């Protein structure tokens, strides 16, 4: 199993619409990933461990069965996914694919 991590670094002036993200963007990703998607988790950053400002305003984990199928989906639908980002944030996400051990 693999986990596709999408992290939005916190920054001064950051905007993030969690309602839109959870109700519109995540369902878009779920539809595009289809049977490959096992689980989705969205987290809102509250603070760093020491109480400072959270380094990430939002993090999402998307567990998938196949890394190759994920890459194919992103290649085929990347423009549609990217075009939706301004609807909920002014940040650029950091992307990482992990193997779940």
Z-matrix of the N, CA and C atoms (Angstrom, degrees):
N
C 1 1.444
C 2 1.521 1 108.41
N 3 1.337 2 114.77 1 153.61
C 4 1.449 3 122.05 2 -177.66
C 5 1.524 4 109.50 3 -129.34
N 6 1.324 5 115.84 4 153.85
C 7 1.454 6 121.44 5 176.94
C 8 1.528 7 108.09 6 -124.89
N 9 1.313 8 115.15 7 119.52
C 10 1.459 9 122.18 8 176.35
C 11 1.526 10 106.60 9 -92.71
N 12 1.326 11 116.00 10 114.83
C 13 1.459 12 122.41 11 -175.99
C 14 1.528 13 108.68 12 -100.91
N 15 1.328 14 114.84 13 128.19
C 16 1.459 15 122.16 14 176.90
C 17 1.527 16 106.21 15 -119.62
N 18 1.335 17 116.69 16 115.06
C 19 1.463 18 121.17 17 -175.28
C 20 1.519 19 109.99 18 -122.01
N 21 1.326 20 115.62 19 132.38
C 22 1.457 21 122.01 20 179.41
C 23 1.530 22 108.47 21 -108.95
N 24 1.350 23 117.60 22 104.26
C 25 1.470 24 120.44 23 -178.65
C 26 1.528 25 111.11 24 -62.74
N 27 1.309 26 114.95 25 136.17
C 28 1.456 27 120.93 26 177.50
C 29 1.524 28 108.84 27 -71.23
N 30 1.314 29 116.89 28 145.48
C 31 1.463 30 121.57 29 -179.34
C 32 1.523 31 108.52 30 -156.01
N 33 1.334 32 117.18 31 153.63
C 34 1.469 33 119.17 32 175.11
C 35 1.532 34 109.72 33 -56.46
N 36 1.315 35 116.76 34 135.04
C 37 1.461 36 121.77 35 179.72
C 38 1.513 37 114.13 36 80.81
N 39 1.337 38 117.03 37 6.39
C 40 1.465 39 120.34 38 -179.59
C 41 1.518 40 110.67 39 -65.27
N 42 1.320 41 115.11 40 138.99
C 43 1.469 42 120.16 41 171.40
C 44 1.522 43 107.01 42 -122.12
N 45 1.322 44 115.30 43 143.41
C 46 1.460 45 120.01 44 178.32
C 47 1.515 46 108.27 45 -153.01
N 48 1.332 47 116.26 46 118.87
C 49 1.457 48 122.82 47 -179.91
C 50 1.529 49 108.30 48 -96.86
N 51 1.333 50 116.05 49 95.64
C 52 1.459 51 120.95 50 -177.29
C 53 1.529 52 112.25 51 -65.97
N 54 1.325 53 117.36 52 -32.39
C 55 1.471 54 119.87 53 178.17
C 56 1.520 55 109.85 54 -62.76
N 57 1.325 56 116.74 55 -49.50
C 58 1.464 57 119.71 56 178.97
C 59 1.527 58 110.38 57 -62.12
N 60 1.311 59 116.62 58 -44.53
C 61 1.470 60 121.22 59 -177.87
C 62 1.526 61 110.96 60 -58.29
N 63 1.325 62 115.78 61 -47.31
C 64 1.475 63 120.03 62 -176.62
C 65 1.531 64 112.85 63 -76.62
N 66 1.326 65 117.51 64 -33.35
C 67 1.466 66 120.60 65 -174.80
C 68 1.530 67 114.20 66 -94.09
N 69 1.335 68 117.52 67 -19.66
C 70 1.465 69 120.55 68 -177.10
C 71 1.532 70 112.82 69 -121.82
N 72 1.333 71 116.68 70 -53.26
C 73 1.466 72 119.30 71 -173.58
C 74 1.528 73 112.33 72 -71.32
N 75 1.317 74 117.32 73 -46.66
C 76 1.464 75 119.66 74 179.90
C 77 1.532 76 111.06 75 -62.86
N 78 1.333 77 120.33 76 -42.42
C 79 1.469 78 118.85 77 174.09
C 80 1.536 79 113.31 78 -60.82
N 81 1.337 80 117.15 79 -34.73
C 82 1.466 81 120.07 80 174.95
C 83 1.524 82 110.00 81 -60.69
N 84 1.334 83 116.77 82 -48.88
C 85 1.459 84 120.40 83 178.53
C 86 1.530 85 111.18 84 -61.64
N 87 1.310 86 116.26 85 -42.36
C 88 1.467 87 120.67 86 -179.86
C 89 1.529 88 110.91 87 -60.42
N 90 1.324 89 115.75 88 -43.74
C 91 1.471 90 119.94 89 179.21
C 92 1.533 91 110.87 90 -63.01
N 93 1.330 92 116.26 91 -43.92
C 94 1.464 93 120.24 92 -177.76
C 95 1.531 94 111.90 93 -69.27
N 96 1.328 95 117.45 94 -37.52
C 97 1.472 96 120.62 95 -179.18
C 98 1.518 97 112.61 96 -77.57
N 99 1.317 98 117.10 97 -25.47
C 100 1.462 99 121.63 98 174.25
C 101 1.521 100 113.85 99 55.79
N 102 1.328 101 115.54 100 -134.92
C 103 1.466 102 123.01 101 -175.47
C 104 1.527 103 112.83 102 -64.81
N 105 1.316 104 117.80 103 -18.08
C 106 1.464 105 120.96 104 179.58
C 107 1.534 106 111.26 105 -70.82
N 108 1.323 107 117.30 106 -25.88
C 109 1.458 108 122.09 107 -177.32
C 110 1.526 109 110.63 108 -80.08
N 111 1.332 110 115.70 109 126.74
C 112 1.461 111 122.22 110 -179.32
C 113 1.526 112 110.96 111 -101.06
N 114 1.332 113 116.60 112 -41.95
C 115 1.469 114 121.19 113 -172.15
C 116 1.515 115 109.29 114 -160.20
N 117 1.333 116 116.34 115 147.92
C 118 1.465 117 122.43 116 176.11
C 119 1.521 118 108.24 117 -128.43
N 120 1.321 119 115.50 118 138.86
C 121 1.463 120 121.57 119 175.91
C 122 1.518 121 107.69 120 -135.15
N 123 1.324 122 117.11 121 126.46
C 124 1.463 123 122.66 122 176.59
C 125 1.524 124 107.40 123 -115.80
N 126 1.343 125 115.09 124 132.17
C 127 1.465 126 120.39 125 -178.93
C 128 1.525 127 110.39 126 -127.16
N 129 1.339 128 115.00 127 138.88
C 130 1.464 129 122.13 128 176.96
C 131 1.525 130 108.31 129 -101.68
N 132 1.328 131 116.73 130 123.05
C 133 1.463 132 120.94 131 -179.42
C 134 1.520 133 111.48 132 -69.08
N 135 1.329 134 116.41 133 127.78
C 136 1.459 135 121.42 134 178.86
C 137 1.517 136 112.24 135 -101.97
N 138 1.340 137 117.09 136 -45.22
C 139 1.459 138 120.78 137 179.06
C 140 1.518 139 108.98 138 -167.75
N 141 1.316 140 115.10 139 164.82
C 142 1.463 141 120.61 140 169.68
C 143 1.528 142 107.22 141 -73.71
N 144 1.309 143 117.52 142 168.57
C 145 1.465 144 121.47 143 -178.92
C 146 1.521 145 112.45 144 -58.94
N 147 1.336 146 117.05 145 -31.10
C 148 1.463 147 120.49 146 -178.75
C 149 1.528 148 112.75 147 -89.11
N 150 1.325 149 117.51 148 6.25
C 151 1.456 150 121.56 149 179.51
C 152 1.517 151 114.40 150 93.05
N 153 1.312 152 117.37 151 -7.06
C 154 1.470 153 121.07 152 177.38
C 155 1.531 154 109.78 153 -67.84
N 156 1.305 155 115.91 154 174.43
C 157 1.460 156 121.74 155 178.25
C 158 1.530 157 109.72 156 -57.29
N 159 1.314 158 116.13 157 138.06
C 160 1.464 159 121.18 158 179.05
C 161 1.521 160 110.11 159 -59.57
N 162 1.337 161 118.54 160 133.47
C 163 1.459 162 120.23 161 178.78
C 164 1.535 163 112.80 162 -68.70
N 165 1.331 164 116.59 163 -23.59
C 166 1.466 165 121.07 164 178.57
C 167 1.518 166 108.85 165 -126.51
N 168 1.340 167 116.43 166 131.10
C 169 1.454 168 120.85 167 178.74
C 170 1.532 169 110.36 168 -76.72
N 171 1.342 170 116.02 169 -31.47
C 172 1.456 171 121.41 170 179.36
C 173 1.520 172 109.24 171 -151.58
N 174 1.331 173 114.44 172 143.76
C 175 1.463 174 120.97 173 172.16
C 176 1.520 175 107.06 174 -136.06
N 177 1.312 176 115.56 175 139.01
C 178 1.459 177 120.71 176 176.22
C 179 1.520 178 108.39 177 -128.01
N 180 1.311 179 115.34 178 137.87
C 181 1.460 180 122.27 179 174.29
C 182 1.511 181 107.73 180 -115.58
N 183 1.322 182 115.88 181 126.88
C 184 1.459 183 121.36 182 176.65
C 185 1.521 184 107.62 183 -119.16
N 186 1.320 185 116.68 184 110.51
C 187 1.456 186 121.54 185 -179.84
C 188 1.520 187 108.80 186 -84.69
N 189 1.332 188 115.40 187 127.75
C 190 1.460 189 121.52 188 -179.10
C 191 1.525 190 109.88 189 -129.59
N 192 1.321 191 114.85 190 156.77
C 193 1.462 192 120.93 191 -179.98
C 194 1.523 193 112.51 192 -80.45
N 195 1.332 194 116.42 193 -36.29
C 196 1.459 195 120.97 194 -172.88
C 197 1.527 196 111.17 195 -127.58
N 198 1.331 197 116.54 196 121.35
C 199 1.464 198 121.46 197 175.77
C 200 1.523 199 110.26 198 -66.26
N 201 1.314 200 116.77 199 -38.34
C 202 1.463 201 120.79 200 -179.23
C 203 1.526 202 111.10 201 -64.64
N 204 1.332 203 116.03 202 -42.42
C 205 1.462 204 119.81 203 179.20
C 206 1.531 205 110.45 204 -67.18
N 207 1.328 206 117.49 205 -36.75
C 208 1.466 207 121.41 206 175.53
C 209 1.527 208 109.96 207 -60.15
N 210 1.327 209 116.45 208 -49.37
C 211 1.480 210 120.23 209 179.92
C 212 1.526 211 111.15 210 -59.82
N 213 1.312 212 116.48 211 -40.96
C 214 1.463 213 120.80 212 178.86
C 215 1.529 214 111.03 213 -62.69
N 216 1.320 215 116.17 214 -44.36
C 217 1.469 216 120.96 215 178.81
C 218 1.522 217 110.13 216 -62.17
N 219 1.327 218 116.97 217 -44.15
C 220 1.465 219 120.10 218 179.68
C 221 1.523 220 111.38 219 -66.14
N 222 1.325 221 117.66 220 -38.21
C 223 1.464 222 120.85 221 177.57
C 224 1.527 223 111.20 222 -63.32
N 225 1.326 224 116.02 223 -43.15
C 226 1.467 225 120.94 224 -176.94
C 227 1.525 226 112.88 225 -74.54
N 228 1.330 227 117.16 226 -31.30
C 229 1.460 228 120.88 227 -170.62
C 230 1.528 229 114.04 228 -121.80
N 231 1.319 230 116.81 229 10.60
C 232 1.460 231 120.42 230 -176.79
C 233 1.512 232 114.20 231 -57.36
N 234 1.329 233 117.45 232 -38.19
C 235 1.467 234 120.03 233 -179.38
C 236 1.527 235 110.90 234 -65.14
N 237 1.335 236 116.72 235 -41.80
C 238 1.467 237 120.96 236 179.33
C 239 1.535 238 110.74 237 -65.22
N 240 1.323 239 115.88 238 -42.97
C 241 1.465 240 120.64 239 179.87
C 242 1.524 241 110.02 240 -64.53
N 243 1.317 242 116.71 241 -48.29
C 244 1.476 243 121.02 242 -179.26
C 245 1.522 244 112.51 243 -63.24
N 246 1.322 245 116.95 244 -36.32
C 247 1.468 246 120.73 245 -179.41
C 248 1.524 247 111.96 246 -64.91
N 249 1.328 248 117.32 247 -23.27
C 250 1.462 249 120.84 248 -178.98
C 251 1.533 250 112.40 249 -83.70
N 252 1.315 251 118.50 250 -19.64
C 253 1.466 252 121.98 251 -174.82
C 254 1.534 253 112.82 252 -55.72
N 255 1.347 254 120.59 253 -44.92
C 256 1.477 255 119.66 254 179.85
C 257 1.531 256 113.83 255 -62.42
N 258 1.327 257 117.96 256 -14.76
C 259 1.462 258 120.62 257 177.84
C 260 1.525 259 112.84 258 -71.85
N 261 1.343 260 117.23 259 -17.82
C 262 1.470 261 118.50 260 -178.43
C 263 1.530 262 114.43 261 -131.34
N 264 1.326 263 118.82 262 -12.63
C 265 1.461 264 118.66 263 -179.75
C 266 1.522 265 111.94 264 -156.11
N 267 1.325 266 114.58 265 160.65
C 268 1.462 267 121.82 266 172.59
C 269 1.533 268 110.42 267 -107.58
N 270 1.329 269 116.21 268 14.76
C 271 1.461 270 122.66 269 -179.17
C 272 1.523 271 111.22 270 -102.81
N 273 1.315 272 115.59 271 156.68
C 274 1.467 273 121.20 272 173.38
C 275 1.527 274 108.26 273 -101.48
N 276 1.333 275 117.20 274 128.53
C 277 1.459 276 119.10 275 -178.26
C 278 1.524 277 112.81 276 -76.87
N 279 1.317 278 114.40 277 150.96
C 280 1.465 279 122.08 278 168.31
C 281 1.522 280 106.06 279 -96.57
N 282 1.322 281 116.76 280 136.48
C 283 1.466 282 121.18 281 -175.75
C 284 1.520 283 109.71 282 -119.55
N 285 1.326 284 115.59 283 139.33
C 286 1.466 285 120.33 284 177.87
C 287 1.521 286 108.91 285 -148.27
N 288 1.332 287 115.83 286 138.90
C 289 1.451 288 121.49 287 174.76
C 290 1.513 289 108.55 288 -108.03
N 291 1.335 290 116.19 289 125.66
C 292 1.464 291 121.72 290 -179.38
C 293 1.517 292 109.92 291 -116.66
N 294 1.308 293 115.39 292 148.04
C 295 1.468 294 120.83 293 168.81
C 296 1.523 295 106.22 294 -91.83
N 297 1.329 296 116.68 295 128.24
C 298 1.454 297 121.36 296 178.85
C 299 1.518 298 107.39 297 -84.41
N 300 1.339 299 115.79 298 121.67
C 301 1.467 300 120.94 299 -177.31
C 302 1.516 301 111.03 300 -94.92
